[in-house]
């Protein structure tokens, strides 16, 4: 496998058209890699969210937090509606 400096040196010896083609191919490779990684992470997040939604303990915690913040949320709503 070539090192970065070897690849860079070879790229500098290409014609402008070849350099442009190389950039396009490298860009496509990077886009594909990022898309694949993003899709993998998205799948993990989706799976975790599904677990959370189906977890009764999590649901109880959400309801408890909603109840604890209800007063503060109501106060903020009232402040937003009152003239300054």
C-alpha positions as CSV (number, residue, x, y, z in Angstrom):
1,X,0.0,0.0,0.0
2,X,1.3,3.4,-0.9
3,X,1.8,6.1,1.7
4,X,0.0,9.4,1.6
5,X,3.1,11.2,0.3
6,X,3.6,8.7,-2.5
7,X,-0.1,9.0,-3.5
8,X,0.1,12.8,-3.3
9,X,3.3,12.8,-5.5
10,X,1.6,10.6,-8.0
11,X,-1.5,12.8,-8.1
12,X,0.6,15.9,-8.7
13,X,2.0,14.2,-11.8
14,X,-1.5,13.6,-13.3
15,X,-2.9,15.9,-16.0
16,X,-5.6,18.4,-14.8
17,X,-8.3,16.2,-16.3
18,X,-7.0,13.1,-14.5
19,X,-6.7,15.1,-11.2
20,X,-10.3,16.2,-11.7
21,X,-11.4,12.6,-12.3
22,X,-9.5,11.5,-9.2
23,X,-11.2,14.1,-7.1
24,X,-14.6,13.0,-8.3
25,X,-13.9,9.3,-7.5
26,X,-12.5,10.2,-4.1
27,X,-15.5,12.4,-3.3
28,X,-17.8,9.6,-4.3
29,X,-15.9,7.1,-2.1
30,X,-16.1,9.5,0.9
31,X,-19.8,10.2,0.4
32,X,-20.5,6.4,0.3
33,X,-18.5,5.8,3.4
34,X,-20.2,8.7,5.3
35,X,-23.6,7.6,4.1
36,X,-22.9,4.0,5.2
37,X,-21.7,5.1,8.6
38,X,-24.6,7.5,9.1
39,X,-27.1,4.8,8.2
40,X,-25.5,2.4,10.7
41,X,-25.7,5.0,13.5
42,X,-29.2,5.9,12.5
43,X,-30.3,2.2,12.8
44,X,-28.7,2.0,16.2
45,X,-30.5,5.1,17.4
46,X,-33.8,3.9,15.9
47,X,-33.4,0.5,17.7
48,X,-32.7,2.3,21.0
49,X,-35.7,4.5,20.6
50,X,-37.9,1.5,19.9
51,X,-36.6,-0.1,23.1
52,X,-37.3,3.0,25.1
53,X,-40.9,3.4,23.8
54,X,-41.6,-0.2,24.7
55,X,-40.0,0.0,28.2
56,X,-42.7,0.6,30.9
57,X,-40.1,1.9,33.4
58,X,-38.9,4.5,30.9
59,X,-42.5,5.5,30.2
60,X,-43.1,5.9,33.9
61,X,-40.0,8.1,34.2
62,X,-41.2,10.3,31.3
63,X,-44.6,10.8,32.9
64,X,-42.9,11.7,36.2
65,X,-40.6,14.3,34.5
66,X,-43.6,15.7,32.6
67,X,-45.4,16.1,36.0
68,X,-42.4,17.7,37.6
69,X,-42.0,20.3,34.8
70,X,-45.7,21.0,34.3
71,X,-45.7,24.0,36.7
72,X,-42.5,25.5,35.2
73,X,-43.8,25.0,31.7
74,X,-47.1,26.7,32.6
75,X,-45.2,29.6,34.1
76,X,-43.1,30.0,31.0
77,X,-46.2,29.9,28.8
78,X,-47.8,32.6,30.8
79,X,-44.7,34.8,30.7
80,X,-44.6,34.4,26.9
81,X,-48.2,35.6,26.6
82,X,-47.9,38.6,29.0
83,X,-46.9,42.0,27.6
84,X,-43.4,43.1,28.5
